[in-house]
Amino acid sequence: MEIDLAFFAQRIAMLSLLAGFVGGCLFVLVHGAVVALVDRLHARSARLDRIAHARSRAGLPQALEPAQ
């Protein structure tokens, strides 16, 4: 049985293109999830900073652990 090298090369090229496309999609999804997580943590940190600043202006004692 003879191996058709052109057909084999075509299949390898198609698989590599598909793998690149899937990898790119996964990268976009993971990057979006990381950006969303960072934005959420940044918003929480900014909120806690605003609360601490408001308490210091009002003369209230600072909480060691924020209430959830």
mmCIF file of the N, C-alpha and C atoms, coordinates in Angstrom:
data_MODEL
# 
_entry.id   MODEL 
# 
loop_
_atom_site.group_PDB 
_atom_site.id 
_atom_site.type_symbol 
_atom_site.label_atom_id 
_atom_site.label_alt_id 
_atom_site.label_comp_id 
_atom_site.label_asym_id 
_atom_site.label_entity_id 
_atom_site.label_seq_id 
_atom_site.pdbx_PDB_ins_code 
_atom_site.Cartn_x 
_atom_site.Cartn_y 
_atom_site.Cartn_z 
_atom_site.occupancy 
_atom_site.B_iso_or_equiv 
_atom_site.pdbx_formal_charge 
_atom_site.auth_seq_id 
_atom_site.auth_comp_id 
_atom_site.auth_asym_id 
_atom_site.auth_atom_id 
_atom_site.pdbx_PDB_model_num 
ATOM 1   N N  . MET A 1 1  ? 0.841   -1.178 0.000  1.00 0.00 ? 1  MET A N  1 
ATOM 2   C CA . MET A 1 1  ? 0.000   0.000  0.000  1.00 0.00 ? 1  MET A CA 1 
ATOM 3   C C  . MET A 1 1  ? 0.887   1.243  0.000  1.00 0.00 ? 1  MET A C  1 
ATOM 4   N N  . GLU A 1 2  ? 0.598   2.114  -0.918 1.00 0.00 ? 2  GLU A N  1 
ATOM 5   C CA . GLU A 1 2  ? 1.409   3.314  -1.085 1.00 0.00 ? 2  GLU A CA 1 
ATOM 6   C C  . GLU A 1 2  ? 0.812   4.474  -0.285 1.00 0.00 ? 2  GLU A C  1 
ATOM 7   N N  . ILE A 1 3  ? 1.677   5.268  0.342  1.00 0.00 ? 3  ILE A N  1 
ATOM 8   C CA . ILE A 1 3  ? 1.225   6.413  1.138  1.00 0.00 ? 3  ILE A CA 1 
ATOM 9   C C  . ILE A 1 3  ? 1.216   7.649  0.247  1.00 0.00 ? 3  ILE A C  1 
ATOM 10  N N  . ASP A 1 4  ? 0.089   8.329  0.192  1.00 0.00 ? 4  ASP A N  1 
ATOM 11  C CA . ASP A 1 4  ? -0.037  9.568  -0.580 1.00 0.00 ? 4  ASP A CA 1 
ATOM 12  C C  . ASP A 1 4  ? 0.441   10.719 0.300  1.00 0.00 ? 4  ASP A C  1 
ATOM 13  N N  . LEU A 1 5  ? 1.655   11.192 0.029  1.00 0.00 ? 5  LEU A N  1 
ATOM 14  C CA . LEU A 1 5  ? 2.261   12.228 0.875  1.00 0.00 ? 5  LEU A CA 1 
ATOM 15  C C  . LEU A 1 5  ? 1.519   13.561 0.779  1.00 0.00 ? 5  LEU A C  1 
ATOM 16  N N  . ALA A 1 6  ? 0.991   13.899 -0.373 1.00 0.00 ? 6  ALA A N  1 
ATOM 17  C CA . ALA A 1 6  ? 0.260   15.159 -0.527 1.00 0.00 ? 6  ALA A CA 1 
ATOM 18  C C  . ALA A 1 6  ? -1.012  15.148 0.328  1.00 0.00 ? 6  ALA A C  1 
ATOM 19  N N  . PHE A 1 7  ? -1.725  14.027 0.308  1.00 0.00 ? 7  PHE A N  1 
ATOM 20  C CA . PHE A 1 7  ? -2.929  13.909 1.125  1.00 0.00 ? 7  PHE A CA 1 
ATOM 21  C C  . PHE A 1 7  ? -2.580  13.968 2.611  1.00 0.00 ? 7  PHE A C  1 
ATOM 22  N N  . PHE A 1 8  ? -1.507  13.285 2.990  1.00 0.00 ? 8  PHE A N  1 
ATOM 23  C CA . PHE A 1 8  ? -1.059  13.286 4.382  1.00 0.00 ? 8  PHE A CA 1 
ATOM 24  C C  . PHE A 1 8  ? -0.673  14.699 4.828  1.00 0.00 ? 8  PHE A C  1 
ATOM 25  N N  . ALA A 1 9  ? 0.059   15.419 3.982  1.00 0.00 ? 9  ALA A N  1 
ATOM 26  C CA . ALA A 1 9  ? 0.471   16.789 4.300  1.00 0.00 ? 9  ALA A CA 1 
ATOM 27  C C  . ALA A 1 9  ? -0.744  17.707 4.409  1.00 0.00 ? 9  ALA A C  1 
ATOM 28  N N  . GLN A 1 10 ? -1.734  17.477 3.539  1.00 0.00 ? 10 GLN A N  1 
ATOM 29  C CA . GLN A 1 10 ? -2.946  18.291 3.593  1.00 0.00 ? 10 GLN A CA 1 
ATOM 30  C C  . GLN A 1 10 ? -3.691  18.075 4.911  1.00 0.00 ? 10 GLN A C  1 
ATOM 31  N N  . ARG A 1 11 ? -3.781  16.834 5.349  1.00 0.00 ? 11 ARG A N  1 
ATOM 32  C CA . ARG A 1 11 ? -4.468  16.539 6.611  1.00 0.00 ? 11 ARG A CA 1 
ATOM 33  C C  . ARG A 1 11 ? -3.712  17.131 7.804  1.00 0.00 ? 11 ARG A C  1 
ATOM 34  N N  . ILE A 1 12 ? -2.394  17.054 7.777  1.00 0.00 ? 12 ILE A N  1 
ATOM 35  C CA . ILE A 1 12 ? -1.589  17.639 8.847  1.00 0.00 ? 12 ILE A CA 1 
ATOM 36  C C  . ILE A 1 12 ? -1.789  19.159 8.885  1.00 0.00 ? 12 ILE A C  1 
ATOM 37  N N  . ALA A 1 13 ? -1.813  19.795 7.718  1.00 0.00 ? 13 ALA A N  1 
ATOM 38  C CA . ALA A 1 13 ? -2.027  21.245 7.650  1.00 0.00 ? 13 ALA A CA 1 
ATOM 39  C C  . ALA A 1 13 ? -3.416  21.610 8.174  1.00 0.00 ? 13 ALA A C  1 
ATOM 40  N N  . MET A 1 14 ? -4.428  20.827 7.824  1.00 0.00 ? 14 MET A N  1 
ATOM 41  C CA . MET A 1 14 ? -5.779  21.112 8.306  1.00 0.00 ? 14 MET A CA 1 
ATOM 42  C C  . MET A 1 14 ? -5.857  20.968 9.826  1.00 0.00 ? 14 MET A C  1 
ATOM 43  N N  . LEU A 1 15 ? -5.213  19.935 10.359 1.00 0.00 ? 15 LEU A N  1 
ATOM 44  C CA . LEU A 1 15 ? -5.219  19.743 11.815 1.00 0.00 ? 15 LEU A CA 1 
ATOM 45  C C  . LEU A 1 15 ? -4.479  20.868 12.530 1.00 0.00 ? 15 LEU A C  1 
ATOM 46  N N  . SER A 1 16 ? -3.391  21.331 11.957 1.00 0.00 ? 16 SER A N  1 
ATOM 47  C CA . SER A 1 16 ? -2.646  22.415 12.604 1.00 0.00 ? 16 SER A CA 1 
ATOM 48  C C  . SER A 1 16 ? -3.440  23.722 12.570 1.00 0.00 ? 16 SER A C  1 
ATOM 49  N N  . LEU A 1 17 ? -4.145  23.980 11.475 1.00 0.00 ? 17 LEU A N  1 
ATOM 50  C CA . LEU A 1 17 ? -4.994  25.175 11.411 1.00 0.00 ? 17 LEU A CA 1 
ATOM 51  C C  . LEU A 1 17 ? -6.131  25.094 12.433 1.00 0.00 ? 17 LEU A C  1 
ATOM 52  N N  . LEU A 1 18 ? -6.731  23.923 12.534 1.00 0.00 ? 18 LEU A N  1 
ATOM 53  C CA . LEU A 1 18 ? -7.801  23.738 13.507 1.00 0.00 ? 18 LEU A CA 1 
ATOM 54  C C  . LEU A 1 18 ? -7.282  23.902 14.938 1.00 0.00 ? 18 LEU A C  1 
ATOM 55  N N  . ALA A 1 19 ? -6.102  23.353 15.202 1.00 0.00 ? 19 ALA A N  1 
ATOM 56  C CA . ALA A 1 19 ? -5.521  23.487 16.540 1.00 0.00 ? 19 ALA A CA 1 
ATOM 57  C C  . ALA A 1 19 ? -5.215  24.954 16.854 1.00 0.00 ? 19 ALA A C  1 
ATOM 58  N N  . GLY A 1 20 ? -4.735  25.687 15.871 1.00 0.00 ? 20 GLY A N  1 
ATOM 59  C CA . GLY A 1 20 ? -4.474  27.118 16.070 1.00 0.00 ? 20 GLY A CA 1 
ATOM 60  C C  . GLY A 1 20 ? -5.742  27.894 16.343 1.00 0.00 ? 20 GLY A C  1 
ATOM 61  N N  . PHE A 1 21 ? -6.793  27.565 15.612 1.00 0.00 ? 21 PHE A N  1 
ATOM 62  C CA . PHE A 1 21 ? -8.073  28.248 15.813 1.00 0.00 ? 21 PHE A CA 1 
ATOM 63  C C  . PHE A 1 21 ? -8.627  27.955 17.202 1.00 0.00 ? 21 PHE A C  1 
ATOM 64  N N  . VAL A 1 22 ? -8.594  26.690 17.606 1.00 0.00 ? 22 VAL A N  1 
ATOM 65  C CA . VAL A 1 22 ? -9.102  26.319 18.937 1.00 0.00 ? 22 VAL A CA 1 
ATOM 66  C C  . VAL A 1 22 ? -8.253  26.971 20.019 1.00 0.00 ? 22 VAL A C  1 
ATOM 67  N N  . GLY A 1 23 ? -6.942  26.983 19.829 1.00 0.00 ? 23 GLY A N  1 
ATOM 68  C CA . GLY A 1 23 ? -6.061  27.643 20.800 1.00 0.00 ? 23 GLY A CA 1 
ATOM 69  C C  . GLY A 1 23 ? -6.346  29.131 20.909 1.00 0.00 ? 23 GLY A C  1 
ATOM 70  N N  . GLY A 1 24 ? -6.594  29.775 19.772 1.00 0.00 ? 24 GLY A N  1 
ATOM 71  C CA . GLY A 1 24 ? -6.926  31.203 19.794 1.00 0.00 ? 24 GLY A CA 1 
ATOM 72  C C  . GLY A 1 24 ? -8.234  31.473 20.513 1.00 0.00 ? 24 GLY A C  1 
ATOM 73  N N  . CYS A 1 25 ? -9.228  30.628 20.275 1.00 0.00 ? 25 CYS A N  1 
ATOM 74  C CA . CYS A 1 25 ? -10.518 30.776 20.971 1.00 0.00 ? 25 CYS A CA 1 
ATOM 75  C C  . CYS A 1 25 ? -10.349 30.594 22.473 1.00 0.00 ? 25 CYS A C  1 
ATOM 76  N N  . LEU A 1 26 ? -9.582  29.594 22.869 1.00 0.00 ? 26 LEU A N  1 
ATOM 77  C CA . LEU A 1 26 ? -9.349  29.380 24.301 1.00 0.00 ? 26 LEU A CA 1 
ATOM 78  C C  . LEU A 1 26 ? -8.607  30.554 24.917 1.00 0.00 ? 26 LEU A C  1 
ATOM 79  N N  . PHE A 1 27 ? -7.649  31.113 24.189 1.00 0.00 ? 27 PHE A N  1 
ATOM 80  C CA . PHE A 1 27 ? -6.916  32.271 24.704 1.00 0.00 ? 27 PHE A CA 1 
ATOM 81  C C  . PHE A 1 27 ? -7.852  33.452 24.923 1.00 0.00 ? 27 PHE A C  1 
ATOM 82  N N  . VAL A 1 28 ? -8.734  33.705 23.961 1.00 0.00 ? 28 VAL A N  1 
ATOM 83  C CA . VAL A 1 28 ? -9.671  34.829 24.097 1.00 0.00 ? 28 VAL A CA 1 
ATOM 84  C C  . VAL A 1 28 ? -10.585 34.612 25.305 1.00 0.00 ? 28 VAL A C  1 
ATOM 85  N N  . LEU A 1 29 ? -11.083 33.397 25.487 1.00 0.00 ? 29 LEU A N  1 
ATOM 86  C CA . LEU A 1 29 ? -11.963 33.113 26.622 1.00 0.00 ? 29 LEU A CA 1 
ATOM 87  C C  . LEU A 1 29 ? -11.242 33.265 27.955 1.00 0.00 ? 29 LEU A C  1 
ATOM 88  N N  . VAL A 1 30 ? -10.048 32.716 28.055 1.00 0.00 ? 30 VAL A N  1 
ATOM 89  C CA . VAL A 1 30 ? -9.296  32.799 29.311 1.00 0.00 ? 30 VAL A CA 1 
ATOM 90  C C  . VAL A 1 30 ? -8.891  34.237 29.593 1.00 0.00 ? 30 VAL A C  1 
ATOM 91  N N  . HIS A 1 31 ? -8.478  34.965 28.562 1.00 0.00 ? 31 HIS A N  1 
ATOM 92  C CA . HIS A 1 31 ? -8.098  36.360 28.758 1.00 0.00 ? 31 HIS A CA 1 
ATOM 93  C C  . HIS A 1 31 ? -9.290  37.182 29.240 1.00 0.00 ? 31 HIS A C  1 
ATOM 94  N N  . GLY A 1 32 ? -10.450 36.952 28.664 1.00 0.00 ? 32 GLY A N  1 
ATOM 95  C CA . GLY A 1 32 ? -11.653 37.663 29.104 1.00 0.00 ? 32 GLY A CA 1 
ATOM 96  C C  . GLY A 1 32 ? -12.008 37.348 30.542 1.00 0.00 ? 32 GLY A C  1 
ATOM 97  N N  . ALA A 1 33 ? -11.852 36.087 30.936 1.00 0.00 ? 33 ALA A N  1 
ATOM 98  C CA . ALA A 1 33 ? -12.152 35.706 32.323 1.00 0.00 ? 33 ALA A CA 1 
ATOM 99  C C  . ALA A 1 33 ? -11.178 36.362 33.287 1.00 0.00 ? 33 ALA A C  1 
ATOM 100 N N  . VAL A 1 34 ? -9.903  36.412 32.929 1.00 0.00 ? 34 VAL A N  1 
ATOM 101 C CA . VAL A 1 34 ? -8.909  37.039 33.804 1.00 0.00 ? 34 VAL A CA 1 
ATOM 102 C C  . VAL A 1 34 ? -9.165  38.535 33.917 1.00 0.00 ? 34 VAL A C  1 
ATOM 103 N N  . VAL A 1 35 ? -9.491  39.182 32.817 1.00 0.00 ? 35 VAL A N  1 
ATOM 104 C CA . VAL A 1 35 ? -9.778  40.615 32.854 1.00 0.00 ? 35 VAL A CA 1 
ATOM 105 C C  . VAL A 1 35 ? -11.008 40.893 33.722 1.00 0.00 ? 35 VAL A C  1 
ATOM 106 N N  . ALA A 1 36 ? -12.039 40.073 33.605 1.00 0.00 ? 36 ALA A N  1 
ATOM 107 C CA . ALA A 1 36 ? -13.235 40.253 34.426 1.00 0.00 ? 36 ALA A CA 1 
ATOM 108 C C  . ALA A 1 36 ? -12.910 40.068 35.907 1.00 0.00 ? 36 ALA A C  1 
ATOM 109 N N  . LEU A 1 37 ? -12.089 39.083 36.225 1.00 0.00 ? 37 LEU A N  1 
ATOM 110 C CA . LEU A 1 37 ? -11.697 38.851 37.614 1.00 0.00 ? 37 LEU A CA 1 
ATOM 111 C C  . LEU A 1 37 ? -10.890 40.017 38.161 1.00 0.00 ? 37 LEU A C  1 
ATOM 112 N N  . VAL A 1 38 ? -9.961  40.530 37.376 1.00 0.00 ? 38 VAL A N  1 
ATOM 113 C CA . VAL A 1 38 ? -9.150  41.665 37.810 1.00 0.00 ? 38 VAL A CA 1 
ATOM 114 C C  . VAL A 1 38 ? -10.026 42.895 38.023 1.00 0.00 ? 38 VAL A C  1 
ATOM 115 N N  . ASP A 1 39 ? -10.967 43.134 37.125 1.00 0.00 ? 39 ASP A N  1 
ATOM 116 C CA . ASP A 1 39 ? -11.867 44.283 37.286 1.00 0.00 ? 39 ASP A CA 1 
ATOM 117 C C  . ASP A 1 39 ? -12.702 44.158 38.559 1.00 0.00 ? 39 ASP A C  1 
ATOM 118 N N  . ARG A 1 40 ? -13.170 42.955 38.834 1.00 0.00 ? 40 ARG A N  1 
ATOM 119 C CA . ARG A 1 40 ? -13.973 42.748 40.049 1.00 0.00 ? 40 ARG A CA 1 
ATOM 120 C C  . ARG A 1 40 ? -13.143 42.969 41.305 1.00 0.00 ? 40 ARG A C  1 
ATOM 121 N N  . LEU A 1 41 ? -11.914 42.438 41.319 1.00 0.00 ? 41 LEU A N  1 
ATOM 122 C CA . LEU A 1 41 ? -11.051 42.634 42.487 1.00 0.00 ? 41 LEU A CA 1 
ATOM 123 C C  . LEU A 1 41 ? -10.665 44.097 42.652 1.00 0.00 ? 41 LEU A C  1 
ATOM 124 N N  . HIS A 1 42 ? -10.435 44.788 41.533 1.00 0.00 ? 42 HIS A N  1 
ATOM 125 C CA . HIS A 1 42 ? -10.093 46.206 41.606 1.00 0.00 ? 42 HIS A CA 1 
ATOM 126 C C  . HIS A 1 42 ? -11.274 47.017 42.143 1.00 0.00 ? 42 HIS A C  1 
ATOM 127 N N  . ALA A 1 43 ? -12.478 46.701 41.697 1.00 0.00 ? 43 ALA A N  1 
ATOM 128 C CA . ALA A 1 43 ? -13.665 47.415 42.180 1.00 0.00 ? 43 ALA A CA 1 
ATOM 129 C C  . ALA A 1 43 ? -13.863 47.168 43.673 1.00 0.00 ? 43 ALA A C  1 
ATOM 130 N N  . ARG A 1 44 ? -13.634 45.942 44.119 1.00 0.00 ? 44 ARG A N  1 
ATOM 131 C CA . ARG A 1 44 ? -13.784 45.632 45.549 1.00 0.00 ? 44 ARG A CA 1 
ATOM 132 C C  . ARG A 1 44 ? -12.750 46.384 46.363 1.00 0.00 ? 44 ARG A C  1 
ATOM 133 N N  . SER A 1 45 ? -11.513 46.426 45.874 1.00 0.00 ? 45 SER A N  1 
ATOM 134 C CA . SER A 1 45 ? -10.457 47.145 46.575 1.00 0.00 ? 45 SER A CA 1 
ATOM 135 C C  . SER A 1 45 ? -10.761 48.645 46.642 1.00 0.00 ? 45 SER A C  1 
ATOM 136 N N  . ALA A 1 46 ? -11.234 49.205 45.536 1.00 0.00 ? 46 ALA A N  1 
ATOM 137 C CA . ALA A 1 46 ? -11.574 50.632 45.516 1.00 0.00 ? 46 ALA A CA 1 
ATOM 138 C C  . ALA A 1 46 ? -12.726 50.920 46.475 1.00 0.00 ? 46 ALA A C  1 
ATOM 139 N N  . ARG A 1 47 ? -13.702 50.011 46.537 1.00 0.00 ? 47 ARG A N  1 
ATOM 140 C CA . ARG A 1 47 ? -14.831 50.198 47.448 1.00 0.00 ? 47 ARG A CA 1 
ATOM 141 C C  . ARG A 1 47 ? -14.358 50.185 48.903 1.00 0.00 ? 47 ARG A C  1 
ATOM 142 N N  . LEU A 1 48 ? -13.493 49.232 49.240 1.00 0.00 ? 48 LEU A N  1 
ATOM 143 C CA . LEU A 1 48 ? -12.978 49.174 50.606 1.00 0.00 ? 48 LEU A CA 1 
ATOM 144 C C  . LEU A 1 48 ? -12.140 50.407 50.942 1.00 0.00 ? 48 LEU A C  1 
ATOM 145 N N  . ASP A 1 49 ? -11.400 50.927 49.968 1.00 0.00 ? 49 ASP A N  1 
ATOM 146 C CA . ASP A 1 49 ? -10.629 52.155 50.189 1.00 0.00 ? 49 ASP A CA 1 
ATOM 147 C C  . ASP A 1 49 ? -11.551 53.348 50.428 1.00 0.00 ? 49 ASP A C  1 
ATOM 148 N N  . ARG A 1 50 ? -12.643 53.424 49.656 1.00 0.00 ? 50 ARG A N  1 
ATOM 149 C CA . ARG A 1 50 ? -13.594 54.531 49.858 1.00 0.00 ? 50 ARG A CA 1 
ATOM 150 C C  . ARG A 1 50 ? -14.256 54.441 51.226 1.00 0.00 ? 50 ARG A C  1 
ATOM 151 N N  . ILE A 1 51 ? -14.593 53.226 51.655 1.00 0.00 ? 51 ILE A N  1 
ATOM 152 C CA . ILE A 1 51 ? -15.206 53.051 52.974 1.00 0.00 ? 51 ILE A CA 1 
ATOM 153 C C  . ILE A 1 51 ? -14.233 53.461 54.075 1.00 0.00 ? 51 ILE A C  1 
ATOM 154 N N  . ALA A 1 52 ? -12.980 53.027 53.952 1.00 0.00 ? 52 ALA A N  1 
ATOM 155 C CA . ALA A 1 52 ? -11.973 53.383 54.969 1.00 0.00 ? 52 ALA A CA 1 
ATOM 156 C C  . ALA A 1 52 ? -11.754 54.888 55.005 1.00 0.00 ? 52 ALA A C  1 
ATOM 157 N N  . HIS A 1 53 ? -11.728 55.527 53.840 1.00 0.00 ? 53 HIS A N  1 
ATOM 158 C CA . HIS A 1 53 ? -11.533 56.978 53.805 1.00 0.00 ? 53 HIS A CA 1 
ATOM 159 C C  . HIS A 1 53 ? -12.731 57.703 54.420 1.00 0.00 ? 53 HIS A C  1 
ATOM 160 N N  . ALA A 1 54 ? -13.936 57.233 54.138 1.00 0.00 ? 54 ALA A N  1 
ATOM 161 C CA . ALA A 1 54 ? -15.130 57.860 54.710 1.00 0.00 ? 54 ALA A CA 1 
ATOM 162 C C  . ALA A 1 54 ? -15.160 57.685 56.225 1.00 0.00 ? 54 ALA A C  1 
ATOM 163 N N  . ARG A 1 55 ? -14.745 56.528 56.711 1.00 0.00 ? 55 ARG A N  1 
ATOM 164 C CA . ARG A 1 55 ? -14.707 56.317 58.157 1.00 0.00 ? 55 ARG A CA 1 
ATOM 165 C C  . ARG A 1 55 ? -13.664 57.200 58.820 1.00 0.00 ? 55 ARG A C  1 
ATOM 166 N N  . SER A 1 56 ? -12.541 57.391 58.179 1.00 0.00 ? 56 SER A N  1 
ATOM 167 C CA . SER A 1 56 ? -11.509 58.239 58.774 1.00 0.00 ? 56 SER A CA 1 
ATOM 168 C C  . SER A 1 56 ? -11.962 59.700 58.807 1.00 0.00 ? 56 SER A C  1 
ATOM 169 N N  . ARG A 1 57 ? -12.713 60.143 57.790 1.00 0.00 ? 57 ARG A N  1 
ATOM 170 C CA . ARG A 1 57 ? -13.228 61.509 57.797 1.00 0.00 ? 57 ARG A CA 1 
ATOM 171 C C  . ARG A 1 57 ? -14.306 61.687 58.856 1.00 0.00 ? 57 ARG A C  1 
ATOM 172 N N  . ALA A 1 58 ? -15.100 60.645 59.089 1.00 0.00 ? 58 ALA A N  1 
ATOM 173 C CA . ALA A 1 58 ? -16.191 60.730 60.050 1.00 0.00 ? 58 ALA A CA 1 
ATOM 174 C C  . ALA A 1 58 ? -15.708 60.497 61.472 1.00 0.00 ? 58 ALA A C  1 
ATOM 175 N N  . GLY A 1 59 ? -14.475 60.069 61.639 1.00 0.00 ? 59 GLY A N  1 
ATOM 176 C CA . GLY A 1 59 ? -13.941 59.816 62.970 1.00 0.00 ? 59 GLY A CA 1 
ATOM 177 C C  . GLY A 1 59 ? -14.377 58.489 63.549 1.00 0.00 ? 59 GLY A C  1 
ATOM 178 N N  . LEU A 1 60 ? -14.842 57.584 62.705 1.00 0.00 ? 60 LEU A N  1 
ATOM 179 C CA . LEU A 1 60 ? -15.257 56.268 63.173 1.00 0.00 ? 60 LEU A CA 1 
ATOM 180 C C  . LEU A 1 60 ? -14.043 55.343 63.267 1.00 0.00 ? 60 LEU A C  1 
ATOM 181 N N  . PRO A 1 61 ? -14.097 54.343 64.145 1.00 0.00 ? 61 PRO A N  1 
ATOM 182 C CA . PRO A 1 61 ? -12.965 53.404 64.219 1.00 0.00 ? 61 PRO A CA 1 
ATOM 183 C C  . PRO A 1 61 ? -12.869 52.576 62.953 1.00 0.00 ? 61 PRO A C  1 
ATOM 184 N N  . GLN A 1 62 ? -11.642 52.263 62.588 1.00 0.00 ? 62 GLN A N  1 
ATOM 185 C CA . GLN A 1 62 ? -11.409 51.466 61.379 1.00 0.00 ? 62 GLN A CA 1 
ATOM 186 C C  . GLN A 1 62 ? -11.682 50.002 61.671 1.00 0.00 ? 62 GLN A C  1 
ATOM 187 N N  . ALA A 1 63 ? -12.378 49.352 60.779 1.00 0.00 ? 63 ALA A N  1 
ATOM 188 C CA . ALA A 1 63 ? -12.638 47.919 60.915 1.00 0.00 ? 63 ALA A CA 1 
ATOM 189 C C  . ALA A 1 63 ? -11.422 47.150 60.429 1.00 0.00 ? 63 ALA A C  1 
ATOM 190 N N  . LEU A 1 64 ? -11.026 46.142 61.183 1.00 0.00 ? 64 LEU A N  1 
ATOM 191 C CA . LEU A 1 64 ? -9.896  45.342 60.777 1.00 0.00 ? 64 LEU A CA 1 
ATOM 192 C C  . LEU A 1 64 ? -10.262 44.407 59.627 1.00 0.00 ? 64 LEU A C  1 
ATOM 193 N N  . GLU A 1 65 ? -11.436 43.842 59.677 1.00 0.00 ? 65 GLU A N  1 
ATOM 194 C CA . GLU A 1 65 ? -11.905 42.922 58.642 1.00 0.00 ? 65 GLU A CA 1 
ATOM 195 C C  . GLU A 1 65 ? -13.235 43.430 58.124 1.00 0.00 ? 65 GLU A C  1 
ATOM 196 N N  . PRO A 1 66 ? -13.362 43.689 56.818 1.00 0.00 ? 66 PRO A N  1 
ATOM 197 C CA . PRO A 1 66 ? -14.625 44.233 56.295 1.00 0.00 ? 66 PRO A CA 1 
ATOM 198 C C  . PRO A 1 66 ? -15.735 43.186 56.410 1.00 0.00 ? 66 PRO A C  1 
ATOM 199 N N  . ALA A 1 67 ? -16.921 43.678 56.743 1.00 0.00 ? 67 ALA A N  1 
ATOM 200 C CA . ALA A 1 67 ? -18.084 42.800 56.844 1.00 0.00 ? 67 ALA A CA 1 
ATOM 201 C C  . ALA A 1 67 ? -18.534 42.420 55.445 1.00 0.00 ? 67 ALA A C  1 
ATOM 202 N N  . GLN A 1 68 ? -18.931 41.182 55.284 1.00 0.00 ? 68 GLN A N  1 
ATOM 203 C CA . GLN A 1 68 ? -19.354 40.710 53.957 1.00 0.00 ? 68 GLN A CA 1 
ATOM 204 C C  . GLN A 1 68 ? -20.858 40.659 53.887 1.00 0.00 ? 68 GLN A C  1 
# 
